[in-house]
């Protein structure tokens, strides 16, 4: 609606401009401010990944593209599996929204990435505030939005084609997007997108990490049809990935396993390989969605949405008696979503009442010859919510309520042939209140939210090895739902040439679920595996982000970001595992003058310092030592080259880990066995037509 009002304003001003030119009189207009509540935004503005960062990070996964944002870290298993962490929380404590659809995947292990292709997205952003009511009760950490954007209004076929190369893995890929606002059928538009990439083994500064390659193939088809006050949007997406798993962690006995951790890097290395062999994992995720919005009056609208999702995950291992082409785990998750919302909007108030129904079923395919790590289960959830946003001059106020009823019915057979599982019922209330005050120099935001999360099937019933690393997880069927109360505040000060921002939060989580090592081992055919047990404790998480940016000249900007986060068990005061150490990021951005036909030349030099994790509980780690502090330097450049009025090139190049530093990240689960990625020189060329 904001764009339509802008367009209407332009038409209203057009006669003034025309008549002003006719009588040779100049008319000076004061600033025009349009005050309305955007239907698509919460009280908190989204933190968006810049176009420049997306451009230079082409070919990288979602988590590594989001990590430039304040409050975001990356939880990794090696170099090819990663998940974003927002304010210390990850996995199913985050909600992933793909083109307005809540992602349903088998989010039950650190060795699984969200099945989302960031290269096909136009907008990547996160919400860290009070968002539990609108997007689901389990958004305890935040909401990740991945949006392809509106289809172009151009009636001619247009789009882009991109080629990219990653030097560290010798990876290469290409993605294509074509779209059109059809002139044959009024109100009809379409877009087709596809991406294909493959990477070989990654290199640390000193050695190659065997069987760590990845491949991704994804495509998406989108249709929109708008007629008067009704708009229908449909899309289908298919994402398929194959990820190799480093096999150097496997040993013959417990003594060798502990020696391998003590040594901290491979005893034997292998030459680079582009091919992915067992052990590896394959995942295919499909989404089919239709959303209909009907604005039946100037202030009222209804929105309905149906979504079907299917997630098929197969995991392969080196096997003795059976071919390695037979998976050891073979699971299919099917999900159906029904959403309905009635909304009201005028210049000062936006209110909505919604109903959501989620049904999903996870089924283990027979014939693997291995006891499934998870049971078969059915999950059904019904929710009703309401939220209200009020715009009062400089103040913006928000409040919402949500109630969820959920049933989980799980049934399985363990390795002893014994049946297990049960019916579990959950229900709880979520709520949020928030306020924002905006002045010429100050922005003050504060929110208080309460949400909850049902334990994952993996956390309740897991009884199997973590794929890709010898960790054997054991669930706890008696665990209760998590309940989190989060208070978040943001203070922004805008000076003439500088901007200062403080973001702080306190999050008390009742029945916080996490896994810790028992310091015992389970002997498997592939060797010993460390046993990790899920446990529950009340926990407290708090953190601070400080951001400062200064415009030294109109073309030169200097930015600093500092992140501190702390997590502990409330009763024992023991530090929680997997909480990031101190992080500091500095960058210098310089916009060069036009060089020949090259325009919009941007150069960025970045530095990141990550401290040593000193505040940790050795009982919650496999090693008594955490990685040393390290510095990383990066450099990137991007430029636009117009060929003609309809064809332009966007050329980008970057070097990650410029000085080829050998380092380990505390948030990388593979840090016990290997180092992180070394220097990588990356290039991508995008042709827009």
N, C-alpha and C positions, 0 to 999 in steps of 0.2 A: 504494500500500500504506500510505502514511503516514496517509491519511484513514481507512482501515478500522481501523487501530490506534487512532486517536483516538476513533472511534466505539465500539470495543470498550472502551476505557478509560472512556468516559462511562457505558456500561451497568454496568461493574464498580463505579463510584462511586455509581450511583443508589441501591442498597440502603443504603449508608452514610448518604447524605443523608436518605433516608426514615426509617430507624430513628433517626437523630440528631434529627429533628423530633419523632418520637413520644415520646421520653423527655425532650424539652426540653433536651438536652445539645448544646452546640456543639462540633463536632469541627474542629480546625485541622489542615489537611493541609500538609505541607511541599511544596516545589516538586517536581513530577513531571517527569522528563526522559525522553523516549523516544529512544533512540539506535538509528538504523538508517540504512542507505544508500539514498537515494532513487534509484530506477531512472532517473529522467528527468534527473538533474542530474550534472554533473561535479564534480570537487573544487573547481572555481571556481564561486562563485555568479554567476549571470547579472546583468548590469547592465541594469536594466529601466527603460523609459520610464514615468514616473509617469502615473496616470490623469488627473491635472490637465493635464499637458503634452499628452497625447493629445487631451483634450477641446478645449483652446484651439487646437490645431493641426489640427483637423478640416479636410479638404480639401487639405492639403499632402501632398507625396509622401513616400516612405519615408525618403530621406536627410535631409530637413529635419525629420522627426520624431525621427530618431535622434541628431541633432547635439547634443541636450541632455546626452548621456552623455559621461563622461570618455574622452579618447582618440579621439573621433570628429570628423572634419571632413567637409566636403562638396565634392566635385569637380563643377563645374558647366560646362555649355555654354549660356550665356544663363541665363534664369530658369526655363525649363520642363524642362530635362534635367539630372538630378543623380544622383550616385552617392555612397554613403558611403565614407569613407576611415577605416580603423582602424589606428592606429599607423603611419601613412605609407603603407599599402598599400591598393589598391583593385582594382576590376574582378574578374578571375578569380582573384586572390589571396585573395578572400573567398568563403566558402560561404554561400549563402542557403538556409535551410530554411523551407519553407512548409508548415505543418501536418505537419511531420516528413518532408517530401519535398525532396530536393535540387533546386533550380531549375536547369534547363538552358535557357540562352538564348544568343542570338548576341552574346556579350559581347566585341565586337571593336572598339569605338571609344568615345571619350569622349562622343560625341553620342548614346549609347544609355543609357537608364535601365533598371534591372531591372524586369521586368514584374510588379510586386507592388502590390496595392491595400492601403495601410496602413489605410484607413478601415474595412475589413472585419475587421481584426485586434483581438483583445482584449489580446494580449500582444505587445509589441515589446521585444526584448532582444538583447544581444550577449554573446559569450564571447570574451575576449581571451587566455585562458591556453592551456594545452597541449591543443588539441582536434583535432590533425591526424589522430589515429588513428581516432577514432569517426566523424567527419564527412567525412573525405576528405583525401588528402595535400595538396591545394592550399589548405588553410585556413591559409596562411602569416600572414595578417593577423588572422584571427578568423572567427567564425561569427555570422551574423545570423539570429535566430529570429523568424519571423512566425507567430503561432499564434492561431487563432480561439477557443481555450479549449474547455472541456468544455461539452456541451449541458446546459442547465438540467434539473434533476430534476422541475420543475413539470409536472404532468399536464395542466394547462390551457395553451392556446396563449398564449405570452407573447413579448415581444421589445422592440424599440425602433424609432422612426422619427426621423430627423434631417434638418433643413434647415440649410444653411449658406451664407454669403455672404462674398466677399472683395472689399474695396473697391478695392484697387489695380487689379485686372484686371476688376472688375465681374463677377466669376465667381460662379456659383451652383451648388448641387448638393443632392442628397438621397440618403440611403441608408436601407434598410429591412432589419430582421432579425426573423424570426419563427421560433419553435422550440417543440417539445413533446416531453415524455417520454410516449409513448403509453400510455394505460391499456388499450387494446384488445389489444395484443400485448406481453406481459411482456418487458422488457429492450430494447424497441425505442424509439429516439428519432430525431428528425429536426430539421434546421435549414435554412432558406433565407435567403440574404443577397443584396442587390443594391445597387449604387451607381452613380450617374450624375452627372457634373459637367462643366461647361464654363467656360473662362476666355478672356477676350479678351486683347488686347495688355497688356503690363505697362508701367508708367510708372517712370522714374527720378525723381529729385527735380526734374529740369528738362525732360524731354522724353519722348515716347512712343516705344517700341521696336516697330516695325511687324512684323506677322506673327509674333508671339511667343505666340499663344494655344495652349491645349491643350483636349482633351476626353478624358474617360475614361468607359468603360461596363464594369462588371464584375458578375459574379454568381457565386454559389457554392451548391451543394447538398450537404448532409452527412447521412449515415445512420450510426447505430451500433446494434449488436445485441449484447447480452450475455446469455449463458446459462451459468450455473454458472461454470466456469473458462475459458470461451472468450469472447473479445470480438472483434467484427469492426467495423472502421471504414472507411467509404468516403466519398469526396468527389469532386466534379467542379467545376472552376472555369474560368471564361472571362474573360479580361482583354483589353480592346481599348482602345488609346489612339491619339490623333492629335495630333501635335505640330508646330506651325508652326516654321519656321526663318527667323530674321532675314536679310533679303536685302541689307542695306546694306553687307555686307562685300565684295560683288562690285564689281570695278573693270575698267577697260578696258585698263590697262597696269601694268607693274611700278612705275613712278614714282607713279601714283595710289595703288596698293596701299600703298606705303611711307609716302606722305603721310597716308593714312587712319589708319595705325597711329600715326604721329607726333601726329596731331590727337587721337586717342583717343575720339572721339565722332562721331555722324553729321553730315555736312555738310548733309544735307537730311532733315527729319523728316516723318512722315506722321501724319494724325489717327488717333485711336483707332478700331479695328475689332474687332468680335466674331467676324467670319468668318475662318477659316483658309484660306489659298490657297497655291498652289505658290510656293516650295518647302516641302514638309512631309513627314513620315514617318508611316506607320501600322504598328502592330504588334498582332498578336493572339496571345495565349498561352493554351493550353488544358492543363489537368492532369486526369488521371483516375487515381485511386489507391484501392487496397484494402489494408488492413493487418489481419492476423489475429494475435492473441496468445493462446496457450494455456498456462495455468499448470497443468501436469500433476502437480505435487506442491506441497508447501508451500514448497519452496526452488528448484524448477526451472521454467523457462518456455522456450517457443520463440516466436519472432516472425518472421513472413514478410510481405513487402511486394512488391507489383508496382505500378509506375507507368508511365503513358504520357504523354508530353508532346509538344506540337506548337507550334512557334513560327513564325509567318508574318510576315515583315517586308517592307514595301514602302516605297520612298523615291521621292519625286516631285520633279521640278525643272521650272523654266521652260524649255520646249524650243521650238526654232524650226521644225523640219521635222515634228515629231510632236506630237500632242496631249499636253498636260500631264497628262492623265488616265492616260497610259501610264507606269508606273514606270520609273525608270532602274536600280533594283536591286529584285529580286523573289526572295526566298530563303525556303525552308522547311526548318526544322530539326525532325527527328523523333527522339525519344529513348525508349528502354525501359530501365527499371531493375528488377533482381531483387535483393532483399535477404533474407538469412536469418540469424537470430541465435539462438544457444543461450545461455541465461543461468542463473546461479546467484545466489541472494541469501539471506543470513540477516542477523542483527543486526550482524555485524562485517565481512562480506565480500560484495562484489558482483563477479562475474566474468562475462565474456561472450566468446564465440567467434563471429565472423561472417564471412559470405561476401557479396560484392557483385559484381554484373555490370552494367556500363553499356554500352549500345550507342546510338550516335547517327549520324545521316546528315544532312548539309547539302546542299541541292540548289538550284541556280539555275534559276529558271523561264525558259524561252526567250521571245523576242519583245520584249525591252526595247529592242533597238537599241543597247545600250551594253555594252561589255565588262564582265563581272562583276568587282567588286573582289576577290572571293574565289573560289577554285576549289571545285568539288564535292569533298566528302570524306566518308569513313567513319571513325568512331572507335570502337574497341572496348577495353574495360578490364575486367580481372578483378582482384579484390582479396580478400585474406583478412586478418583483423585479430583481435586479442585485447586486452582491457583489463581491469584489476583495480583495485578500490578497497577499501582496508582501513581500518576505523574502530577506532582504539585510544584510547579515552577522549578526551583532548584532541587527539590527532593523527589526521589523515586523510591517507592515503598513496595514491598512484595511479601506475600504470605501464601502458604499452601498446606494442604493436608492430603494424605494418601493412606488407604487401608488395603492390605493384601491378605488373601487367603491362599495357602499353597498346600499341596499334597504330593508327597514323594513315595512311590511304591517301588522298592528295589528287591530283586531276587537274583541270587547267584549260587555257584557251587565252588568251593575252595579247592586247593590242591589235594586235600584229603578226601575229596568226594562228598563233603558235608554241605548241606544247604544252609544258606544264610540270607539275611535280608528281612525287611519289615516295612510296614506302612508308617510314615511320619507325617504329622499335621503341623503346620505352622501358620501363624497369623500375627500381624503386628501393625502398629500405626507409625507412619512417617510424617514429619512436619518440618516446615522451614519458615523463617522470617528473615527479612533482609531490608536494608536501607542504604541509600546512596545520596550524598550531598555533593553537588557539583558547583564550584564557583570558578571565577576567572583563573585563579592560580592553584586552587586546591580541589582535589577529588577525595572524598572520604567514603569508604564502603565497608559495611559490616554485615555479616550474616551468621545466623545460628541455625543449624540443621540437625535433625535426628533421623537416622535411617537404620536399616537392618539388612542382614544378608544370611540366606539359608546356607548351611554347609554344603559344599560340593560333594557329589557322590564319591569322588576320589578321596576327599578328606574323611569321609565316614567309613568307607569300605575298602580302601586300597590295600592290595596285598600282592605287590609285584615290583619289578625292577624299573627304576628310572631309565628310560631308553637313552642310550648314548653316553651314560656315565654309570658306574657301578654303585648305585644307591638303591636300596630296597625299601620302599615306603610301606608303612603299616598304618591303616586308618583307625579311627576311634568312633564306633557307631553310637556312642552315648553323648556326643557333642551337641551343644545347643546352638541356636542361631546367634550370630554376632549382632550387637547393637552399638552403633556409633553416634556420638554427639560431637559435632564439630563447630567450633567458633573460629571464623576467619575474618581478618581485617586487612584492608588495603588503604594506604595513605599515599597520595601522589601530589607532588609539588612541581609546578611548571614555572620556571624562571624564563628570562628572555632567551638565553642560549643553553640552558641546562634543564634536565628533567630528573627528579629524584623520586623513587618509588620504594615503599616498604610494604612487604606482604608477610603477614604472620598468621599462624594458625595453632590451635590447640584441639586435639582430637582424642577424646576418651572413648575407648572401644571395650565394651563388655564382652567377655567370652571370645577374645581375640584368638584366632586359629593360626598356628604356625607349626612347622616341623623342625625337630632337632635330632641330632644323632644320639643314639643310645650307646655308642662306642662298642657295639657288638657287631658281628658279621654273620651273614648268611651265605653258606657255600652253595653256589649254583654250578651248572655245567660249564658256564663261561668263566668261572672263577668266583672269588669272594666278593660280596657286595656289602657296603656299610648300611646298617639298618637305621632308618630315620622314622621316628614316631611322631604322629600328630598329637598336639596337646592344646589346651585352652587356658588362657589366663586373662584377667582384666589388664588392659594395657593403656599406656598414655603415649601419644605421639605429639610432638610439637616441632615447629620449624620456622625459619625466617629466610626470606629472600630480599636482598637489597640490590636495587638496580639503579645505576646512575649513567646518564648519557649527556654528553656535552657537544654542542656544535661549535667547533673551533673556528671554522670558516664555513661559508655556505656549501662547500663541497667536501668538508672533512669532519667526520664525527668519531668520537671516542666513547666506548661503552664498557661499563664494568658490571659484572653480576657476581654476587656472593650468596652461597647457599649453605645453611646450617640446618640440620635435622637431627632429632633425638627421639629414640623410642625405648621404653622400658616397661617391664612388668610392674604393676602398681604395688603388689604385695611384697615382692622380694627386692625390688629396685634393680633386678638384673637387666642389662641391656638386651634389647631384642636383636635377633640376627637379621642380616640383609638390610640394614639401615645405612644409607650412604654416609661416607666421611665428608669432611669439609670440602667444598668445591669453589673455585674462583675462576671466572672466565673474563678475559679482556679481548676487545677487538677494536681495530681501527678500520674505518670504512672511508674510502676516498673515491669520489666521482671525478674521473679524468675528463679533460676537455675532449671535444670531438677530434678524432684523428682520421683525416681523410673521409671515407664513407662510413667509418665505424662510429656509432652513436651509443649513448647510455653506457659508457664504459665504467664499470664498477670494480673496485679492487678492495679486498678484505684480507687483513692479516689478523689471525686469531691466536690466542694463547689460553690454555686451560691448565690449571693446577689442581690436582686432587691429593688431599692429605692422607696420611696413614691413619687407618682405623685403630684408634687406641682404646676407645670405650667399647669393649666387647667382652662377652662371656666365653672363655675357652671351652667350657662344656658344650656350647652350642656350635662349635666349629670342628671340622675334621683335622685342622692344623692349629697348633698353639701360636702361630705367627700370622699376621695379616700383611698384605703387600705394602711395600714401601711407597712413600709419596712420589709423585712423578709430575713432570711438565710435558705438555704436548703443544706443538706449534703447527698451525695450518695456514695455508694461503690459498686464495681463490680469486678468480676474475671472471667477469661476464660482460658481453658486449652484444649490441644489436647491429646487424648489417642489412640495410634495405637493398633488395635487388631491383624491385620496381614497386609500384603502388599496391600490388596485390601479393607480393612475395617478399618475405623477410627471413633472415637467419638470426638465430640467437645462439651464440657460441660461448661455452663456459669451460673453464679448466680449473682444477684444484689439486692441491697436494695435501693429503692428510698425514699427520705424524712426520712433519718435514724433516726432522733430524734423526728419523729411524730409531726412536727410543725403544728399548726393551723394557716392558712394564707389564704389570698385572692390575686389573681392576677388581676391587673387593666385591663388586656386585656381579662378577662373572663366576658362575658355578664351576667352570672348568679351570679356575685359577689354581686349583690344587695340583694340576697336571701340566698345563701349558700357559704360555704368555699370550698377550693380546696382539692384535694386528700391527705390523710394522708399517713402513712408508707405503703410501699408495698414491700414484699419479692418475688422475681421472679426467676424462674429456667427454663432453657431450655437445652435439650439434642438433639444434631444433630448427626445422623449417616450418614457418607459419604461412598458410596460403588462404 
